[in-house]
Amino acid sequence: MLTVAYLANQFPSPVERYVIEEIEELRRRGVRVISGSVRKPPTDQVSAIHCAPEIVLQPLTTIVLCRAMWLCLRRWRRIGPLLARVLFRGREGPFKRVKALAHTWLGGCYAVFLEGYGVDHIHVHHGYFGSWIAMTAARLLDVGFSVTLHGSDLLLHGAYLDLKLETCTLCLTVSEYNRRYILHRYPTVAEGKVVVARLGVDVSECATERSKSKADPLTLLAVGRLHAVKDHAFLVRACAQLRDHNLHFECSIAGEGPERSRLESLIRKCDLEKQVSLLGHVARDDMNALYDRADVVVLTSRSEGIPLVLMEGMARGKIVLAPAITGIPELVIDDTTGFLYKPGSLSEFVERLEFIRSFMIRPRMMMRAQSDPEHASPLFSATRQLGWVRYAARVQVRNNFNRSRNLDSFSEMFLRRIAPRTESIPHEDFVLQQI
């Protein structure tokens, strides 16, 4: 039986359900998957998701640390190139180099945990420090190593990615933009090693569309961790402009994180306590109600892969507004499947929202327009435009960001690349291999 060790910085994570889904899909195909987490996950998350890692690295015992050091010393030739890169090459500062040495030791610990499992391959999700740990363990165990890269782990925090890309047998990434970025920035990487594996969402969600009148507030929804890279402060400042433009709106931000106190302060400073709500972490089962109520799903991140929140909104037939960065235009085709704005442009973001709001009218206003030929055409045209955007959004997700289809494609490609074989695996679909 093929045995794959699958590592994440923290597993399980409520915002990274795609990791659970990939593990479950591989297991469904008869692969033995050893799930691992660098950090110990909170007990409430494990209970809520009903999924626990088989290996947790931290905290570590003295015995494991000593065994890891001995393993590194005995097999130092296998990790020698990694240590040489850390100590003698590159432009990283002293702090990053020391961290890399510490993570090498953690890699030895991970290898110690895995020694009794007969692992054939190690895969790690995200290119953060967990990828160095997985790479080191793979070297020590003399097995293959692969990595999935998303957004910030590649574009903002790509520490030692040159070595990780050189060492891995396969690099999966979530967008064509990321693939082009990798091949341009790291020209020595073989093109065939870097493969796009798109994420996806459930496409069975029912579309909800609420008609609006001028008296109804425009309801905005943002979903994401309260982190600086998500730039929710941009959204709060945009809300201040909407208020100053006399646009009636409500904005809900679902997520928790280190930026909460700063955002609370900014909301008070802008006098937006009645319009902007920080909801904190929202359970997955409760998200449907938020999506149903939303008129527009907004994203204001500075860096992303292709966000699941946009896919989830589009699958429900919601209008989405996002910055034209990285791989987002592969999902949100401007004026077709949603709306884009110039990154960092507060004025364009606000203008787009006002444009969308102007097209949301109640059916009774349309009935009034039918009896008023002078105003019928523009009203019906506006309504049709948003209706087509909602429809096109659902078609885009169903065809290209379909969770079931993309998981099937991922597992086919992943197993074919890490374990060449002649026998067929269950549910093999050669059409999907070409997607």
ABEGO torsion letter per residue (X at the ends): XBBBBBBBABOBBAABAAAAAAAAAAAAAGBBBBBBBABBBBAAAAAAAGBBBABBAOBBBAAAAAAAAAAAAAAAAAAAAAAAAAAABEABBAAAAAAAAAAAAAAAAAAAAAAAAGBABBBBBEABAAAAAAAAAAAAAGBBBBBBBBBAAAAAABBGAAAAAAABABBBBABAAAAAAAAAABAABBAAABBBBBBBBBAABBBBBBBBBAABBBBBBBBEBBBAAAGAAAAAAAAAAAAAAGBBBBBBBBEBEAAAAAAAAAAAAAGAAAABBBAEBBBAAAAAAAAAABABBBBABABBBBBAAAAAAAAAGBBBBBBBBEAAAAABBBGAAEBBBBBGBAAAAAAAAAAAAAABBBAAAAAAAAABAAAAAAAAAAAAAAAAAAAAAAAAAAAAABAAAAAAAAAAAAAAAABBBABBBBGBBAAAAAX
